[in-house]
Amino acid sequence: MNALRLPQPPESPKVRRSRTPKSSRRSHQQQDRVLAAEAIAKLSVNVVISGAAIAALTQLIPYSLNQQAKLKEIQAEVQTTDTRVSRLKSDFNRYFDPQQATAIVQEQTNRADPNQRLVVLGDADSPVQVTQTTAVQNP
């Protein structure tokens, strides 16, 4: 078991037969064909996906432009409405200001305060007629 082995002469190299060149060429050509078919399949899938993306973009671009136009129109309306709201707020505050109540009544009803006098300005050459009207009350 633990005996030493004697060195043996090297074995003579075995002659290996190489594959025939025809079968090697065939397998190499077959691998090339498989790789080419795979590349063509990848390219065709990418072309189909690109075509779908381009078709989607051609439909979305006009829609997007239409939406942007509508947005600008709505923004203009909002700006106009904001201006109107600001004016109405200032009028509202003015109408409910007790210090300006008499001035507002005079503006809206054309009535003057009994302590004030009516002044009519006109040309000095032309006669001015001032008529007083009386209100008739219904019974």
C-alpha positions as CSV (number, residue, x, y, z in Angstrom):
1,M,0.0,0.0,0.0
2,N,2.5,2.5,1.0
3,A,5.0,1.1,-1.5
4,L,6.7,3.4,-3.7
5,R,5.8,3.4,-7.3
6,L,8.4,3.0,-9.8
7,P,8.6,5.7,-12.4
8,Q,7.0,4.5,-15.6
9,P,8.0,5.5,-19.0
10,P,5.9,8.3,-20.4
11,E,3.1,7.1,-22.5
12,S,3.2,7.6,-26.1
13,P,1.0,10.4,-27.3
14,K,-2.2,9.1,-28.7
15,V,-3.1,10.2,-32.1
16,R,-6.4,12.0,-32.0
17,R,-8.4,12.3,-35.0
18,S,-9.6,15.8,-35.6
19,R,-13.1,16.3,-36.8
20,T,-13.5,16.5,-40.4
21,P,-13.3,20.1,-41.7
22,K,-16.7,19.7,-43.4
23,S,-18.6,19.1,-40.2
24,S,-16.8,22.0,-38.5
25,R,-17.7,24.3,-41.3
26,R,-21.3,23.2,-41.2
27,S,-21.7,23.8,-37.4
28,H,-19.9,27.2,-37.8
29,Q,-22.3,28.2,-40.6
30,Q,-25.3,27.0,-38.6
31,Q,-24.2,29.2,-35.7
32,D,-23.8,32.2,-37.9
33,R,-27.3,31.6,-39.4
34,V,-28.8,31.4,-35.9
35,L,-27.1,34.6,-34.8
36,A,-28.2,36.4,-38.0
37,A,-31.8,35.2,-37.5
38,E,-31.7,36.5,-33.9
39,A,-30.4,39.9,-35.0
40,I,-33.0,40.2,-37.7
41,A,-35.7,39.3,-35.1
42,K,-34.4,41.9,-32.7
43,L,-34.3,44.5,-35.4
44,S,-37.8,43.7,-36.6
45,V,-39.2,43.9,-33.1
46,N,-37.5,47.3,-32.6
47,V,-38.8,48.6,-35.9
48,V,-42.4,47.6,-34.9
49,I,-42.0,49.3,-31.5
50,S,-40.6,52.4,-33.1
51,G,-43.4,52.5,-35.6
52,A,-46.0,52.3,-32.8
53,A,-44.3,55.0,-30.9
54,I,-44.2,57.3,-33.9
55,A,-47.9,56.6,-34.6
56,A,-48.7,57.5,-31.0
57,L,-46.8,60.7,-31.2
58,T,-48.4,61.8,-34.4
59,Q,-51.8,61.4,-32.7
60,L,-50.7,63.0,-29.4
61,I,-49.0,66.1,-30.7
62,P,-52.2,67.7,-32.2
63,Y,-54.1,66.8,-29.1
64,S,-51.4,68.4,-26.9
65,L,-51.4,71.6,-29.0
66,N,-55.2,71.8,-28.8
67,Q,-55.1,71.4,-25.0
68,Q,-52.4,74.1,-24.7
69,A,-54.7,76.5,-26.7
70,K,-57.6,75.7,-24.4
71,L,-55.4,76.3,-21.4
72,K,-54.4,79.7,-22.7
73,E,-58.0,80.6,-23.3
74,I,-59.0,79.5,-19.8
75,Q,-56.1,81.4,-18.3
76,A,-57.2,84.6,-20.1
77,E,-60.8,84.0,-18.7
78,V,-59.4,83.5,-15.2
79,Q,-57.4,86.7,-15.4
80,T,-60.5,88.6,-16.6
81,T,-62.6,87.1,-13.8
82,D,-59.9,87.9,-11.2
83,T,-60.0,91.5,-12.3
84,R,-63.8,91.6,-12.1
85,V,-63.7,89.9,-8.6
86,S,-61.2,92.5,-7.4
87,R,-63.5,95.3,-8.6
88,L,-66.5,93.8,-7.0
89,K,-64.7,93.3,-3.7
90,S,-63.7,96.9,-3.6
91,D,-67.3,98.0,-4.5
92,F,-68.6,95.7,-1.8
93,N,-66.3,97.2,0.8
94,R,-67.3,100.7,-0.3
95,Y,-71.0,99.9,-0.2
96,F,-70.8,98.7,3.3
97,D,-68.6,101.4,4.6
98,P,-70.8,103.6,6.9
99,Q,-68.7,106.7,6.3
100,Q,-69.5,106.6,2.6
101,A,-73.2,105.6,2.9
102,T,-74.6,109.1,2.2
103,A,-72.3,109.6,-0.8
104,I,-73.4,106.3,-2.3
105,V,-77.1,107.1,-1.7
106,Q,-76.6,110.4,-3.5
107,E,-74.8,108.7,-6.4
108,Q,-77.5,106.0,-6.9
109,T,-80.7,108.0,-6.3
110,N,-79.7,111.5,-7.5
111,R,-81.1,112.9,-4.2
112,A,-79.2,115.6,-2.5
113,D,-78.8,116.1,1.2
114,P,-81.1,118.8,2.5
115,N,-78.1,120.7,3.8
116,Q,-76.5,120.8,0.3
117,R,-77.5,123.0,-2.6
118,L,-77.7,122.0,-6.2
119,V,-75.2,123.8,-8.4
120,V,-75.6,123.6,-12.2
121,L,-72.8,124.9,-14.4
122,G,-73.5,126.2,-17.8
123,D,-72.5,128.9,-20.3
124,A,-72.9,132.5,-19.2
125,D,-74.6,133.4,-22.5
126,S,-77.3,130.6,-22.6
127,P,-80.1,130.5,-20.2
128,V,-80.3,127.5,-17.9
129,Q,-83.6,126.1,-16.9
130,V,-83.7,124.2,-13.6
131,T,-87.0,122.5,-12.9
132,Q,-88.0,120.8,-9.8
133,T,-90.0,117.7,-9.8
134,T,-92.2,116.4,-7.1
135,A,-92.8,112.8,-6.4
136,V,-96.4,111.6,-6.5
137,Q,-97.2,109.0,-3.9
138,N,-99.6,106.3,-4.8
139,P,-102.3,105.6,-2.2
